[in-house]
Amino acid sequence: MGNESAVNLIDRILADAKEAADKILADAEASCSGIRESRDAEIAKKAEQTQKEREQQITVIKNGCRTRAELDGRKETLRAKRTLLDGVFSGAYERMLALPLDKREALFFSILQKEAKANDTVAPAKADRGVLKQAIARLPFSVRLSDADANAEAGFILYGDGYEKDCSMKAILRELRDAEETNVAKILFR
């Protein structure tokens, strides 16, 4: 019986140890399962957050590209409009240069009436010397025609007491453009 009692005791100790080991294993499995679930939840949360950040970054990049494309399109449109406006005013300048003598003389007479004062000096562009001589002759006050030509393609330079006025065709057109460019653009680009 001694042996049998010892075997029973050993069987009980082994059964208790197995039961304790099973409990420890079950607790470890439960703990690992909880850690796995927590880890999986954290991974899912981070994946969702990363996906949202990715989508936000994609949206930011797309919006940035769209904005840059729109700006580039506007710049190109403005460049085309500027080219068209330049062409309009360049054409106007060419038409001014092609004015018949009587209209040129009337234009210069009008400018002289508005800008000149008695005893001023007019330095004409070489091409407009004769026309300006006629315009000066019609003025109700005395203006002197310079022997020297102005450095201008067309029109004249007006010299007075302490001032100089550029009345060349280019200056007239530049002043006209400054005053009327917005109105011309409205007509062209409605």
C-alpha positions in Angstrom: 0.0 0.0 0.0 2.8 2.3 0.5 3.5 2.2 -3.1 0.0 2.7 -4.0 -0.4 5.7 -1.7 2.8 7.2 -3.1 1.5 6.6 -6.7 -1.9 8.2 -5.7 0.0 11.1 -4.2 2.1 11.5 -7.3 -1.0 11.2 -9.5 -2.7 13.9 -7.5 0.3 16.1 -7.6 0.6 15.5 -11.3 -3.2 16.2 -11.7 -2.9 19.3 -9.6 0.2 20.4 -11.6 -1.6 19.6 -14.9 -4.7 21.5 -13.7 -2.5 24.5 -12.6 -0.5 24.3 -15.9 -3.8 24.2 -17.8 -5.1 27.2 -15.9 -1.8 29.0 -16.5 -2.0 28.1 -20.2 -5.6 29.2 -20.4 -4.7 32.4 -18.6 -1.7 32.9 -20.9 -3.9 32.1 -24.0 -6.6 34.6 -22.7 -3.9 37.2 -22.1 -2.3 36.6 -25.5 -5.7 36.7 -27.1 -6.4 40.1 -25.4 -3.0 41.4 -26.5 -3.7 40.2 -30.1 -7.1 41.8 -30.1 -5.7 45.0 -28.7 -2.8 44.9 -31.2 -5.3 44.2 -34.1 -7.5 47.0 -32.9 -4.5 49.4 -32.7 -3.3 48.2 -36.2 -6.8 48.7 -37.6 -7.0 52.2 -36.0 -3.6 53.2 -37.3 -4.4 51.8 -40.7 -7.7 53.8 -40.8 -5.8 56.9 -39.6 -3.1 56.4 -42.2 -5.7 55.9 -44.9 -7.4 59.1 -43.9 -4.1 61.0 -43.9 -3.2 59.5 -47.3 -6.6 60.6 -48.7 -6.1 64.1 -47.2 -2.7 64.3 -48.7 -4.0 63.1 -52.1 -6.7 65.7 -51.9 -4.2 68.4 -51.0 -1.9 67.4 -53.9 -4.9 67.2 -56.3 -6.1 70.6 -55.2 -2.6 72.1 -55.4 -2.3 70.7 -59.0 -5.7 72.0 -59.9 -4.9 75.4 -58.5 -1.6 75.5 -60.3 -3.2 74.4 -63.5 -5.9 77.1 -63.1 -3.3 79.7 -62.4 -1.2 78.6 -65.4 -4.4 78.7 -67.5 -5.2 82.2 -66.3 -1.6 83.3 -66.9 -1.8 81.9 -70.4 -5.1 83.6 -71.0 -3.7 86.9 -69.7 -0.6 86.5 -71.9 -2.9 85.9 -74.9 -5.0 88.9 -74.0 -1.9 91.0 -73.5 -0.6 89.9 -76.9 -4.0 90.8 -78.5 -4.0 94.2 -76.8 -0.4 94.8 -77.9 -1.5 94.0 -81.4 -4.5 96.3 -81.2 -2.4 99.2 -80.0 0.5 98.4 -82.4 -2.1 98.4 -85.3 -3.4 101.8 -84.0 0.1 103.2 -84.0 0.6 102.0 -87.6 -2.7 103.6 -88.6 -1.6 106.8 -86.8 1.6 106.8 -88.9 -0.5 106.3 -92.0 -2.8 109.3 -91.4 -3.3 111.5 -94.4 -1.5 114.9 -94.1 -4.6 116.9 -93.5 -5.6 114.6 -90.5 -2.1 114.6 -89.2 -2.0 118.4 -89.3 -5.4 118.6 -87.5 -4.1 116.2 -84.8 -0.9 118.2 -84.3 -2.9 121.5 -84.3 -5.2 120.1 -81.6 -2.3 118.9 -79.5 -0.5 122.3 -79.9 -3.6 124.2 -78.9 -3.9 122.1 -75.7 -0.2 121.8 -74.8 1.7 124.7 -76.2 2.1 128.2 -74.8 3.3 131.4 -76.5 7.0 131.4 -77.3 7.4 127.6 -76.9 9.6 125.7 -79.3 8.5 122.8 -81.4 11.2 120.2 -82.5 9.4 118.1 -85.2 10.2 114.6 -86.2 11.9 114.8 -89.6 8.9 113.2 -91.4 6.4 115.8 -89.8 8.3 119.1 -90.3 6.1 120.3 -93.1 2.8 119.3 -91.4 3.9 120.9 -88.2 4.8 124.1 -90.0 1.2 124.3 -91.2 -0.2 123.5 -87.8 1.9 126.2 -86.1 0.8 128.8 -88.7 -2.8 128.3 -87.6 -2.2 128.9 -83.9 -3.5 132.1 -82.4 -0.2 132.6 -80.6 3.5 132.5 -81.6 5.4 129.2 -81.4 8.9 128.7 -82.9 9.7 125.8 -85.1 13.2 124.4 -84.2 15.8 123.9 -86.9 16.8 120.6 -85.2 14.7 117.5 -85.7 13.3 115.6 -82.7 14.5 112.1 -82.1 11.1 110.6 -82.9 9.6 108.6 -85.8 6.5 110.9 -85.9 5.2 113.9 -83.9 7.2 116.4 -82.1 8.8 117.5 -78.8 7.5 120.7 -77.2 10.0 122.8 -75.3 8.8 125.6 -73.0 10.1 127.6 -70.1 11.5 124.9 -67.8 9.6 122.0 -69.3 9.7 119.5 -72.2 6.7 117.6 -73.4 7.0 114.5 -75.6 4.3 114.8 -78.2 5.6 112.1 -80.4 3.1 109.6 -81.9 4.5 106.9 -79.6 4.0 109.2 -76.5 0.5 110.1 -77.7 -0.4 106.4 -78.1 1.2 105.5 -74.8 -0.9 108.1 -73.0 -4.0 106.9 -74.9 -3.2 103.3 -74.0 -2.8 104.2 -70.3 -6.2 105.9 -70.4 -8.1 103.5 -72.6 -6.6 100.0 -72.2 -9.3 98.9 -69.7 -12.1 100.1 -72.0 -10.5 98.4 -75.0 -10.1 95.2 -73.0 -13.7 95.3 -72.1 -14.7 95.6 -75.7 -12.4 92.8 -76.8 -13.0 90.3 -74.0 -16.7 90.5 -73.1 
